[in-house]
Amino acid sequence: MIRSVIRGVGAYLPQKIMTNADLAKIVDTSDEWIVERSGIRQRHIAAEGEYTSDLAIAAAKKALAMAGREGTDIDLFVVATSTPDDTFPSTASKVQGAIGKPGAPSFDVQAVCSGFIYGLAVADNFVRAGQSKCAMVIGAEIFSRILDWKDRTTCVLFGDGAGAVVLTAEEGKGDTSDRGILSTHLHSDGRHHDMLYVDGGVSTTQTTGLLRMKGKEVFRHAVVNLADAVREALAANNMTIDDVDWLVPHQANRRILDSTAHKLGLDPAKVVITVDQHANTSAASIPLALNAAVQDGRIKPGQILLLEAMGGGFTWGSALVRM
């Protein structure tokens, strides 16, 4: 069996940091209020003239360096984003044009906060089918540009950033001892559109729009759906939660992370948490968290990782990976 093995990870966060104290100067909030409800202490904000593709390219270069590869080695570029540079062409095409070789396929995937899981699943299927030998999957977002900075219930929760992985095709035995992506599991339910959405678009308002969210409803669905997605991945591989070395979740809200771990019976020490440092970066949050835990030595080769996310749509999903 051909497996997609993660050979390199990389991340980029804009230089500008906005703390909770900074936010309290522009909206009715406080550090205590934000930390209590979300666990977030700061977020990174893209500079004027800095685009989603810039963040993606910076993260991609770091992933390539770790993998010992060149951009021209990549034969598939997948960028997960809800905040593209342009309506078209894709942000992935700009990444490919900057660091890739002419002719390499590139496209965006839009599944909001689940985007990286969706992108990983797409690239994995290309690798398994023999259509890619070395793929790049990037989650990149500039959510600061779709926030209503007068709405304290949403503007405090999000930030900007990008994370990337390099996948290489390698032969495995076809069991869970293989390195690489063991399985991916994707879901959606469009009936919940109005719980988390942006109130604009090309065919509706001809504007970008701003993010709108019903926080309590999203929280309730998130805990249930994320726990189910984790159990689904474990069941598909005949594993239990005790076999997992690290849960690398979408970094939406500390309370969601804690509630999900509790629901699964997972030791909280096994959960990679970075939401306090960069807030919710949507499709970028999982690769940002993955990069942090790889760089500080927590995640090691051979360990089992469970990745999970839920986003607007609703979309949700999981991936089981042996590093």
C-alpha positions as CSV (number, residue, x, y, z in Angstrom):
1,M,0.0,0.0,0.0
2,I,1.1,3.5,-0.8
3,R,1.1,5.9,2.2
4,S,1.3,9.7,2.4
5,V,4.1,10.3,4.9
6,I,4.5,13.8,6.5
7,R,8.2,14.6,5.8
8,G,8.2,18.3,6.7
9,V,6.1,20.8,8.6
10,G,6.3,24.6,8.6
11,A,4.5,27.6,9.9
12,Y,4.3,31.4,9.6
13,L,2.7,34.0,11.9
14,P,2.6,37.7,11.0
15,Q,4.9,39.9,13.0
16,K,2.1,42.1,14.5
17,I,0.7,40.7,17.8
18,M,-2.6,42.0,19.1
19,T,-3.0,41.2,22.8
20,N,-6.3,41.1,24.7
21,A,-5.3,44.4,26.3
22,D,-4.9,45.9,22.8
23,L,-8.4,44.7,21.9
24,A,-9.8,46.2,25.0
25,K,-8.8,49.6,23.6
26,I,-11.1,49.2,20.5
27,V,-14.0,47.1,21.8
28,D,-15.9,46.6,25.1
29,T,-13.9,43.6,26.4
30,S,-11.1,42.7,28.8
31,D,-8.3,40.2,29.1
32,E,-10.2,38.4,31.9
33,W,-13.4,38.1,29.8
34,I,-11.6,36.7,26.8
35,V,-9.4,34.3,28.6
36,E,-12.3,32.9,30.7
37,R,-14.5,32.3,27.6
38,S,-11.8,31.2,25.1
39,G,-8.4,30.7,26.6
40,I,-7.0,33.2,24.1
41,R,-4.4,35.7,25.2
42,Q,-3.1,37.1,21.9
43,R,-3.4,36.8,18.1
44,H,-1.3,37.7,15.1
45,I,-2.6,40.2,12.5
46,A,-1.4,40.4,8.9
47,A,0.3,43.7,7.9
48,E,-1.1,46.0,5.3
49,G,-0.1,44.6,1.9
50,E,0.5,41.2,3.4
51,Y,-1.8,38.6,1.7
52,T,-2.9,35.0,2.4
53,S,-0.5,33.8,-0.4
54,D,2.4,35.5,1.4
55,L,1.7,33.6,4.6
56,A,1.2,30.4,2.7
57,I,4.5,30.7,0.8
58,A,6.5,31.5,4.0
59,A,5.0,28.4,5.7
60,A,5.6,26.3,2.6
61,K,9.3,27.2,2.5
62,K,9.8,26.2,6.1
63,A,8.1,22.8,5.4
64,L,10.3,22.3,2.4
65,A,13.4,23.0,4.4
66,M,12.5,20.5,7.0
67,A,11.7,17.9,4.3
68,G,14.9,18.5,2.5
69,R,13.0,19.3,-0.7
70,E,12.8,22.0,-3.3
71,G,9.6,23.7,-4.4
72,T,10.1,22.2,-7.8
73,D,9.9,18.7,-6.2
74,I,6.2,19.3,-5.4
75,D,3.8,17.9,-7.9
76,L,0.6,18.9,-6.2
77,F,-0.3,22.1,-4.3
78,V,-3.5,22.2,-2.1
79,V,-4.3,25.3,-0.1
80,A,-7.1,25.3,2.4
81,T,-8.4,28.8,2.9
82,S,-11.6,30.8,3.3
83,T,-9.8,34.1,2.8
84,P,-8.1,33.8,-0.6
85,D,-6.2,36.7,-2.2
86,D,-8.7,36.9,-5.0
87,T,-12.0,35.4,-6.1
88,F,-9.8,33.7,-8.7
89,P,-7.3,32.5,-9.5
90,S,-6.7,30.2,-6.6
91,T,-4.3,31.1,-3.8
92,A,-2.7,27.8,-4.4
93,S,-1.8,28.9,-8.0
94,K,0.1,31.9,-6.6
95,V,2.0,29.6,-4.2
96,Q,2.8,27.2,-7.1
97,G,3.9,30.1,-9.3
98,A,6.2,31.5,-6.6
99,I,7.9,28.2,-5.5
100,G,6.8,25.4,-7.8
101,K,7.5,24.1,-11.2
102,P,5.4,25.1,-14.2
103,G,2.6,22.5,-14.8
104,A,2.2,21.3,-11.3
105,P,-1.5,21.2,-10.4
106,S,-2.7,23.6,-7.8
107,F,-6.1,24.4,-6.3
108,D,-7.8,25.7,-3.2
109,V,-10.1,23.8,-0.8
110,Q,-12.8,25.7,1.1
111,A,-14.2,24.0,4.2
112,V,-13.5,26.8,6.7
113,C,-11.9,25.6,9.9
114,S,-12.0,22.0,8.7
115,G,-10.2,23.0,5.5
116,F,-6.8,21.5,6.4
117,I,-8.4,18.1,7.2
118,Y,-10.2,18.3,3.8
119,G,-7.0,19.3,2.0
120,L,-5.1,16.5,3.7
121,A,-7.7,14.0,2.6
122,V,-7.6,15.2,-1.0
123,A,-3.8,15.1,-1.2
124,D,-3.7,11.7,0.4
125,N,-6.1,10.3,-2.2
126,F,-3.9,11.7,-5.0
127,V,-0.9,10.0,-3.4
128,R,-2.7,6.7,-2.9
129,A,-4.0,6.8,-6.5
130,G,-0.4,7.3,-7.8
131,Q,-1.1,10.8,-9.2
132,S,1.3,12.5,-6.7
133,K,4.7,11.6,-5.4
134,C,5.3,14.7,-3.3
135,A,2.4,17.0,-2.3
136,M,2.1,20.2,-0.4
137,V,-0.9,20.9,1.8
138,I,-1.2,24.4,3.3
139,G,-3.7,26.0,5.6
140,A,-3.6,29.8,5.4
141,E,-5.9,32.5,6.6
142,I,-6.3,36.2,7.1
143,F,-9.5,36.2,9.2
144,S,-8.8,39.7,10.5
145,R,-10.1,41.1,7.2
146,I,-13.6,39.5,7.6
147,L,-14.1,40.4,11.2
148,D,-16.6,42.9,12.6
149,W,-14.3,44.8,14.9
150,K,-17.4,46.2,16.8
151,D,-18.7,42.7,17.7
152,R,-16.8,41.6,20.8
153,T,-18.3,38.1,20.7
154,T,-16.4,37.3,17.4
155,C,-13.5,39.7,16.8
156,V,-11.7,38.5,20.0
157,L,-11.6,34.9,18.7
158,F,-9.7,34.9,15.5
159,G,-6.3,35.6,14.1
160,D,-4.1,35.2,11.0
161,G,-1.4,32.6,10.1
162,A,-0.4,29.7,7.9
163,G,0.9,26.2,8.4
164,A,2.1,23.6,5.8
165,V,3.1,20.0,5.4
166,V,5.0,18.1,2.8
167,L,3.7,14.6,2.0
168,T,5.8,12.0,0.2
169,A,4.5,8.7,-1.3
170,E,6.1,5.7,0.4
171,E,5.3,2.0,0.5
172,G,3.7,0.5,3.6
173,K,2.5,-2.9,4.7
174,G,-1.1,-1.7,4.8
175,D,-1.6,-1.9,8.6
176,T,-1.4,0.6,11.4
177,S,2.3,0.1,11.8
178,D,2.9,2.1,8.6
179,R,4.1,5.7,8.8
180,G,1.9,8.2,7.2
181,I,-1.8,9.0,6.9
182,L,-3.7,5.9,8.1
183,S,-7.2,7.3,7.4
184,T,-9.3,10.4,6.9
185,H,-13.0,11.0,7.6
186,L,-15.0,14.0,6.3
187,H,-18.5,15.2,7.0
188,S,-20.8,18.2,6.5
189,D,-24.3,19.3,7.3
190,G,-25.5,22.4,5.4
191,R,-28.6,22.8,7.5
192,H,-26.6,24.7,10.0
193,H,-25.5,27.5,7.6
194,D,-26.8,30.3,9.8
195,M,-24.9,29.3,12.9
196,L,-21.5,30.3,11.4
197,Y,-21.1,32.1,8.2
198,V,-19.9,35.3,6.4
199,D,-22.7,37.6,5.3
200,G,-21.5,38.4,1.8
201,G,-20.4,36.7,-1.4
202,V,-19.9,37.0,-5.1
203,S,-23.4,35.9,-6.2
204,T,-25.3,37.3,-3.3
205,T,-24.0,40.7,-2.2
206,Q,-21.0,41.2,-4.5
207,T,-19.0,42.0,-1.3
208,T,-16.7,40.0,1.0
209,G,-19.0,40.3,4.0
210,L,-18.2,39.8,7.7
211,L,-18.2,36.8,10.0
212,R,-21.3,36.0,12.0
213,M,-21.6,33.3,14.6
214,K,-24.0,31.9,17.1
215,G,-21.4,30.9,19.7
216,K,-23.5,28.7,22.0
217,E,-24.9,26.6,19.2
218,V,-21.5,26.2,17.6
219,F,-20.0,25.1,20.9
220,R,-22.6,22.5,21.4
221,H,-22.3,21.0,18.0
222,A,-18.5,21.1,18.1
223,V,-18.1,19.0,21.2
224,V,-20.4,16.3,19.9
225,N,-19.1,16.3,16.3
226,L,-15.5,16.4,17.1
227,A,-15.7,13.5,19.6
228,D,-17.6,11.5,17.1
229,A,-15.0,12.2,14.4
230,V,-12.2,11.0,16.7
231,R,-14.1,7.8,17.6
232,E,-14.7,7.2,13.9
233,A,-11.0,7.4,13.1
234,L,-10.1,5.1,15.9
235,A,-12.7,2.5,15.0
236,A,-11.6,2.5,11.4
237,N,-8.1,1.5,12.5
238,N,-9.1,-0.8,15.4
239,M,-7.5,1.5,17.9
240,T,-8.6,3.0,21.2
241,I,-8.0,6.5,22.6
242,D,-5.1,4.9,24.7
243,D,-3.2,4.3,21.4
244,V,-3.1,8.0,20.6
245,D,0.1,9.8,21.6
246,W,-1.2,13.3,20.6
247,L,-4.5,14.9,19.8
248,V,-3.8,17.8,17.4
249,P,-7.1,19.7,17.2
250,H,-8.4,22.7,15.5
251,Q,-7.6,25.6,17.9
252,A,-11.0,27.2,18.2
253,N,-11.6,27.7,21.9
254,R,-9.9,26.3,25.0
255,R,-13.3,25.2,26.4
256,I,-14.1,23.2,23.3
257,L,-10.7,21.5,23.5
258,D,-11.1,20.7,27.2
259,S,-14.7,19.4,26.7
260,T,-13.7,17.2,23.8
261,A,-10.8,15.7,25.7
262,H,-13.1,15.0,28.7
263,K,-15.8,13.5,26.5
264,L,-13.2,11.1,24.9
265,G,-11.6,10.2,28.3
266,L,-8.3,11.6,26.9
267,D,-5.5,12.8,29.2
268,P,-5.5,16.6,28.8
269,A,-1.7,16.4,28.7
270,K,-1.9,14.7,25.3
271,V,-3.7,17.6,23.7
272,V,-1.6,20.1,21.7
273,I,-2.9,23.5,22.6
274,T,-1.7,26.7,20.9
275,V,-5.0,28.7,20.9
276,D,-3.7,31.0,23.7
277,Q,-0.9,32.2,21.4
278,H,-2.6,32.7,18.0
279,A,-6.4,32.3,18.6
280,N,-8.6,30.6,16.0
281,T,-6.7,30.7,12.6
282,S,-9.4,28.6,10.9
283,A,-7.7,26.2,8.3
284,A,-4.3,27.2,9.5
285,S,-4.7,26.2,13.1
286,I,-4.0,22.4,12.9
287,P,-0.8,22.8,10.9
288,L,0.3,25.6,13.2
289,A,-0.3,23.4,16.3
290,L,1.4,20.5,14.5
291,N,4.4,22.5,13.7
292,A,4.7,23.9,17.3
293,A,4.7,20.4,18.8
294,V,7.2,19.0,16.2
295,Q,9.6,21.9,16.7
296,D,9.6,21.7,20.5
297,G,10.1,17.9,20.4
298,R,6.8,16.7,21.8
299,I,5.8,15.0,18.6
300,K,8.3,12.3,17.5
301,P,8.6,9.9,14.6
302,G,6.5,6.8,15.0
303,Q,3.9,8.4,17.2
304,I,0.2,8.3,16.6
305,L,-1.5,11.6,16.0
306,L,-5.3,12.3,15.8
307,L,-6.2,15.5,13.9
308,E,-9.7,16.9,14.1
309,A,-11.6,20.0,13.2
310,M,-15.1,21.5,12.8
311,G,-16.0,24.6,10.8
312,G,-18.8,26.6,9.2
313,G,-21.1,24.7,6.9
314,F,-21.1,22.8,9.2
315,T,-18.0,20.8,8.1
316,W,-16.0,18.5,10.3
317,G,-13.5,15.6,10.0
318,S,-10.6,13.8,11.4
319,A,-7.3,12.1,10.3
320,L,-5.3,9.5,12.0
321,V,-1.5,9.8,11.2
322,R,1.6,7.9,12.3
323,M,4.5,10.3,12.2
